[in-house]
Amino acid sequence: MSYENEKNEKPYVASKDASSASIRHIDTVGTNVNAKLANPLEGIPYEKLIANAERFANDHNLGHLTEEFKKGAVIAQDPTAFESLPLLTEEDKVLLRRELTHRWSQPAELYYMVILCSMAAAVQGMDESVINGANLFFAPQFHIDPNSGDANAGRNQWLLGLVNSAPYLCCGILGCWLTAPLNRWFGRRGTIFLTAFISFVTCIWQGVTNSWQHLFVARFVLGLGIGPKSATVPVYAAECAPPIIRGALVMMWQMWTAFGIMLGNVMDLSFYHVADTHNIKGLNWRLMLGSAGVPALIIMTQILFCPESPRWLISKGRYDKAYDSLRRLRQSPIQAARDLYYIHVLLEVEKEFESNRPAIVQLFSVPRNRRAALASFIVMFMQQFCGVNVIAYYSSNIFSSSGFNNVQALLASFGFGLINWIFAFPAVYTIDTFGRRNLLLTTFPLMSIFLLMTGFAFWIETEKARLAVVALGIYLFGMAYSPGEGPVPFTYSAEAYPLSVRDIGMSFSTAVLWFFNFVVAFTFPRLLGAFQPQGAFGWYAGWNVIGFVLILLFVPETKSLSLEELDQVFSVPTRTHAAYQLKALPRNIKKYFFRMKVDPLPPLYEHEVVNGEKRYASGGSGQA
């Protein structure tokens, strides 16, 4: 594999031998672009491969599993040729056939881990949305009502935005950057436990505050739970999941974040009519904010029963524990041995390109890492500037300004949360078939149209018609967002980085997301006051158009490849990838919009030829 210098990105053919992964990229005039994804085990003689596997097992306290690692190594060398391998029994072959034909047939412990990760996501969603209903009550109580109509209205809009965005400010400047040291010290599970504890305590704390300043501090500390948790959980899921369903399992983070947003709306409605007691003012909004602590408590009691990430254990040299973990996450010993050995081989290749420089320096100085950071930056940034969280945080205010009363506004907000959750389900299938990139390119234009529709609806003079079109526009936006920019960013970022910089890379990606979440949440009340709804929604509609262009040019596809194989995908020069996509775009417009016959472009990524069959990766195929 070649980590070429971007300043001299000429066509190249990387050398290849039996001990190193390779990527071949041929491009003379932009007409033949082909990145070949190679298996580092390919070409090793059978006897040497068996000897290497036996030595690996003995060197890592796994000598009692020598036979399993021999089988695993020969399967990993060519996963499609297992039918002809004499070393395998018929029982082994039945297991491997079933792996291909029943991809959702996985151990219960894998799904238990996914459930816990999903619950962590639900906590996240509740933390984000319970503030939606609480805004209607604590703002007047703490004298920061943005609709006061007096000389302080502008000041109050800024202060309400500051209180709402406090956790995301903390995430952007501090919380997310704690991910790497927390993961290094406590592992993936330990970090999730600690952040769930912080979320539980701060949710209760929010409910006992007595001023907007006090509430701001409590919510700021909440960011110490949100930031590292949001960076760790998707990586934990990605490192444990089999490649064939990794996207679907990792995207559970966003699906159940959407469920948590909906559940937060339910809590807002449930506690809306709770009356104050003789010594507690604002009991309803206090219960709303405190309710998000309940699922966090459940996570604390369960997460340590899940297996630790095998890749994290390998990074600590604990190969025997990594095998035990994989054995709990795979159906059979040979599948666990195969995956452990293949991960080890690919990580050894990766180490050839590591340096003694700090991880944060490697993240931006190594072209492969820098391209992953750029792509992750784009999808994370656009998750905020697509406009979804102005609806998630302020939909009650938006619906109120369009003519709903408070209860109707909360019910309408619940409708958005429900749609956001339900329409994430299609992505469980499409994210690993249609692909991450294609989901984004399909949905961004739709989101732009629906935001314009919502903003322009505020010019409708008839109240009932205005209410109907505003609600319809927001709901249609949710339908477009949920299968695309909803699940893709965290899935993409969790898989884009190599293990050597994965923690710091995910810290960077989530810091970008939460910082711009802060910007959106902080500025939207004032933006709404200054631009009016028409201008505010038009602003974010324009960003969706920009997002489409950025994804087209700079975000490669990552589906159906192992985390280590993605090294080859991100080794293709940025300029080459962008040029290829610009060339493919008019062809795709002619083909899919005008139904014209066009000559396909050569695929951008291509697997090695295996048994005479050419297997393609998912990033090319001439698609935009």
Sequence and secondary structure as in RCSB ss.txt:
>XXXX:A:sequence
MSYENEKNEKPYVASKDASSASIRHIDTVGTNVNAKLANPLEGIPYEKLIANAERFANDHNLGHLTEEFKKGAVI
AQDPTAFESLPLLTEEDKVLLRRELTHRWSQPAELYYMVILCSMAAAVQGMDESVINGANLFFAPQFHIDPNSGD
ANAGRNQWLLGLVNSAPYLCCGILGCWLTAPLNRWFGRRGTIFLTAFISFVTCIWQGVTNSWQHLFVARFVLGLG
IGPKSATVPVYAAECAPPIIRGALVMMWQMWTAFGIMLGNVMDLSFYHVADTHNIKGLNWRLMLGSAGVPALIIM
TQILFCPESPRWLISKGRYDKAYDSLRRLRQSPIQAARDLYYIHVLLEVEKEFESNRPAIVQLFSVPRNRRAALA
SFIVMFMQQFCGVNVIAYYSSNIFSSSGFNNVQALLASFGFGLINWIFAFPAVYTIDTFGRRNLLLTTFPLMSIF
LLMTGFAFWIETEKARLAVVALGIYLFGMAYSPGEGPVPFTYSAEAYPLSVRDIGMSFSTAVLWFFNFVVAFTFP
RLLGAFQPQGAFGWYAGWNVIGFVLILLFVPETKSLSLEELDQVFSVPTRTHAAYQLKALPRNIKKYFFRMKVDP
LPPLYEHEVVNGEKRYASGGSGQA
>XXXX:A:secstr
     GGG   EE    TTS  EEEE SSSS  EEEE  TTTT  HHHHHHHHHHHHHHTT GGGHHHHHHHHHH
HH GGGGGG TTS HHHHHHHHHHHH TT   HHHHHHHHHHHHHHHHHHHHHHHHHHHHHHHHHHTT  TT  S
TTHHHHHHHHHHHHHHHHHHIIIIIGGGHHHHHHHHHHHHHHHHHHHHHHHHHHHHTT  SHHHHHHHHHHHHHH
HHHHHHHHHHHHHHHS GGGHHHHHTHHHHHHHHHHHHHHHHHHHTTT    SS SSHHHHHHHHTTHHHHHHHH
HHGGGS   HHHHHHTT HHHHHHHHHHHSSSHHHHHHHHHHHHHHHHHHHTT  SS HHHHHHHSHHHHHHHHH
HHHHHHHHHHTSHHHHHHHHHHHHHHTT  HHHHHHHHHHHHHHHHHTTTHHHHHTTTT HHHHHHHHHHHHHHH
HHHHHHHTT  SHHHHHHHHHHHHHHHHHHHTTTTTTHHHHHHHHHS GGGHHHHHHHHHHHHHHHHHHHHHHHH
HHHHHHHHHHHHHHHHHHHHHHHHHHHHH    TTS TTTHHHHTTS HHHHHHHHHHHHHHHIIIIIS      
   SEEEEEETTEEEE SS TT  
